[in-house]
């Protein structure tokens, strides 16, 4: 009797990953992180002097960032480390499209990136390097705008940026 080598286990599809029990637990916990982000959306509509169109664009872009925050970790869990790192770096790059519409307050969405790094099981050194890069970039942005209107502690202050 001959045996054939076992085929590698197939990774579940995207829909199965998003519906898995672990993903549902992630959604519940991650939703608490999004509660704080409501301040950012509120600020878009209550501060500054931008047009309604710019505020609507900022809101749509923020909701895209928030939706990706919810689905990215469950989609990445079974992937190779390289894929997870590339996806998180790509997610960070995507958040940078917010700079023209909400200015330096974009850095408050980077808190979500820090959480995603922690929940995608990136190896310790990679996680540490990514966290240092995000926090360093946040500090650099804050310093570059001279910590305008409390940027350091909340995204709710008035901005001198375009929106």
C-alpha positions, 0 to 999 in steps of 0.5 A: 500500500502506498501513501501519497503525501498530504496536501498542504491545508488550504487557507480559507477564503476571504469570506470564511475568514471574515465570518470565523469566530475569531474574526467576530471576536476581533470585530467586537473588540476593535469596535471600541477603538473606533469609538474614539475615532468618532471624535475625528469624524465630528471634528471634520464637521465642526471645525475648520471652514472647508466646503461641504464637499471636502468634509464629505470626502474626508468622511468617506475616506475616514470610513474607508480607513475604518472599514479596512481596520475592521477587516484587515486582521482577519484577512491577514491571519493565515498569510505569510509574514511578508504579506502581513507586513506589506499589507500593514505598510500599504494600509498606513500608506493609504491613510496618508491620502487623508493629509490633503483633507484633514491635515495633521489630524491624520495621525490620529488614524495611525493609532489604528495601525498600531492596533493592527500591527499587534493583532496581525501577529507580526514577529516581535522585531518587525512589530517593534520596528513598525511601531517605532516608525508609526510613533516616530512619524506621528511625533515628526508630523506634530513637531512639523506643525508646532503641535497646533491646537492640542494636536498631541492629545486630541484631534478635536482642535481647529486646524489651519489646514485646508478643510 
